[in-house]
């Protein structure tokens, strides 16, 4: 019976076709990614605003050239990089600090590390709305705390002075646990011998951290930072839910600008060009990180 | 049951009895306003059916894309009447406003035939129309074989009707002779004052009648009531910040968004008059607005008034209407007043938002869809919605003439009817119709935010805005 089934299956898919059939799903996914990508490149090279169909035509990179003299674009680039850089660095520091505190395996530490994952379960847009309520000047608990400690007129997301701080705070609340859990896994998987040897030699804890823990943890740090950086440079939901990119142009990051360009202004050409610039930045950043990660791995192998 | 009442309404529909006589007669028969509305609607539907083949598309189905709104609720409540009248079926998807227009843009730009008709604002049709996503409804309005003889298109308020018609030429006058009727008005909002009468009384402040008085009144009422700010206006980084109170007041001073020189458009918001107006508006928000004004959409403006956190709003009249009912803390305590910002102006000139219905060009059966459109925007459904549901503001004169409707408003919404009557003649869209509408207004809102935050002085901010707009207009070939 089994033999018959196997034979029948063999007849259905010939051995020569089998590799192609097995790779078909991957191929379809690639096509599903490549078609919109190529379409976006094509649109980005056009003057294409849906409300002016008569004006549509190829302008061969003019959208990109205009960015050079467009102060809005440079502001978007600056805000996106500052946002991504600040959130990744702060979340890395906080995540590492929490991971170090929870490094020792114990029931309490394991329980706390699981509890700390809660914000990751919250959709970022919902977290932003939650913070919007908590920073409401009439009834928000965070606004109340600020008044108690003497900041009577702290305006959170509604003032250009504090808007960036506010959205970074939300980002930190949501994503620090992500850093923490990756680094904690890294810390707990480090070999114990170097630490035991250092303890025998009487190396101070701080020295151990700088000379042993940090270098050995670096591949994990780079991996966590890369994931967060790629996500953070594409930030949309927290900022849009909190301030729609305002006040003024304070938080006008790439995705918010591209979204407004497409859905509100129906300016497809500019929107596509913005997203391709974002793709290029993401590509460069991920390359830098991957190269460094490989270099570290090579060094670790050489050391061993 | 109700035979005498039906006779009375039948006589009215046949023109044998005037409206006041009908009201007296129904009152005499002990009929409540709500029951009278139902009876009227039922009778009117039957009367309509007699004059027009409403069953022509029997068995067909229409699918709608709708925004979550009291207008939608009123329509759904009355849908059985449409189904009975036509034998057609209606299905719909409802989305919250936050994502509604994204859904519309996605459906139309992908040329999807899923939806036959959808809710829209007139401003959106300045994109949808030229993009070729919606039809010119004049084709159906002018075809007597497709439109029921009692539809009475001229019954629609003129300013509202014309505001939904544009010839597609950038800067072209709304409602011009060659205009295309991109959408059919359904319900609309004027922008006027809704105020908390008790707070004004407590502070000994009288209701402002122009912008200077509004600045003073807002500051005084704020000083006279603890934990309350003076005036609620929108402030989020969105086109929606510009169109309500702000543009209504701006237009009242004779100021414009763009100038039109023989078809060439230029920014007009950096004139001396505009700068003076902006200075006052910014000062008003800084001194008496919400401290988180820059995140305020219509929702926060309304809920703060309803919760007793603000003393007045200069925003959509229907926002005040809804805050004066339901579970709001201030329900029943709000009052309404018309507002002309310019002391030299003879009457208010509210810019208006019009929730409208439009047929998708990709609908598979436009004639059948038009049956739904003419019913939903017809006088009977308008009267039903206005008298039995919260379908305010009606876009039809006949509904505004309804004593049942006016009495309902007068009973619970002091000053509302008068406010509407005073403002309606000047109510229309005050923006220049052109394809960069959303770019212009969103950037305008962002500039306003920078001015209020003292990031840029008013005159400099407006010069920068005008320069930016002019370069975008040039780039789009409009200047």
Contacts between the chains, C-beta under 8 A, distances in Angstrom:
chain1	res1	chain2	res2	distance
A	49	B	435	6.7
A	49	B	476	6.9
A	50	B	109	6.3
A	50	B	127	6.5
A	50	B	131	4.7
A	51	B	126	6.8
A	51	B	127	4.1
A	51	B	130	5.4
A	51	B	131	5.9
A	51	B	435	3.8
A	51	B	436	7.9
A	52	B	130	6.6
A	52	B	435	5.0
A	52	B	476	6.4
A	52	B	477	7.8
A	53	B	130	6.6
A	53	B	131	6.0
A	53	B	132	6.5
A	54	B	130	8.0
A	55	B	476	6.9
A	55	B	477	5.9
A	132	B	295	7.2
A	135	B	292	7.8
A	136	B	292	6.9
A	137	B	290	7.4
A	137	B	291	4.7
A	137	B	292	5.4
A	138	B	227	7.9
A	138	B	304	7.5
A	138	B	307	7.7
A	138	B	309	5.4
A	153	B	291	6.9
A	155	B	291	6.0
A	155	B	292	6.3
A	156	B	292	7.3
A	157	B	292	7.5
A	157	B	295	6.0
A	158	B	291	7.1
A	158	B	292	3.9
A	158	B	293	6.7
A	158	B	294	4.4
A	158	B	295	4.9
A	159	B	294	7.5
A	159	B	453	6.3
A	160	B	449	7.8
A	160	B	450	7.4
A	160	B	453	4.9
A	160	B	455	5.9
A	161	B	453	7.9
A	242	B	295	7.6
A	243	B	236	7.8
A	243	B	237	6.7
A	243	B	294	7.3
A	243	B	295	6.1
A	244	B	236	5.7
A	244	B	237	4.5
A	244	B	238	6.0
A	245	B	237	5.6
A	245	B	446	8.0
A	246	B	236	6.8
A	246	B	237	3.2
A	246	B	294	5.7
A	246	B	295	7.8
A	246	B	445	7.8
A	246	B	446	6.2
A	246	B	449	5.3
A	247	B	237	6.9
A	247	B	294	4.2
A	247	B	446	7.9
A	247	B	449	4.1
A	247	B	450	7.1
A	247	B	452	7.9
A	247	B	453	5.6
A	248	B	237	7.6
A	248	B	446	5.2
A	248	B	447	7.5
A	248	B	449	4.8
A	248	B	450	3.9
A	248	B	453	6.8
A	248	B	455	5.9
A	249	B	446	5.9
A	249	B	450	8.0
A	260	B	442	6.7
A	263	B	101	7.4
A	263	B	102	5.2
A	263	B	105	5.6
A	264	B	239	7.2
A	264	B	438	4.5
A	264	B	439	8.0
A	264	B	442	6.4
A	265	B	436	7.4
A	265	B	438	5.1
A	265	B	439	4.9
A	265	B	442	7.8
A	266	B	105	7.1
A	266	B	109	7.6
A	266	B	127	5.5
A	266	B	131	7.2
A	267	B	439	7.5
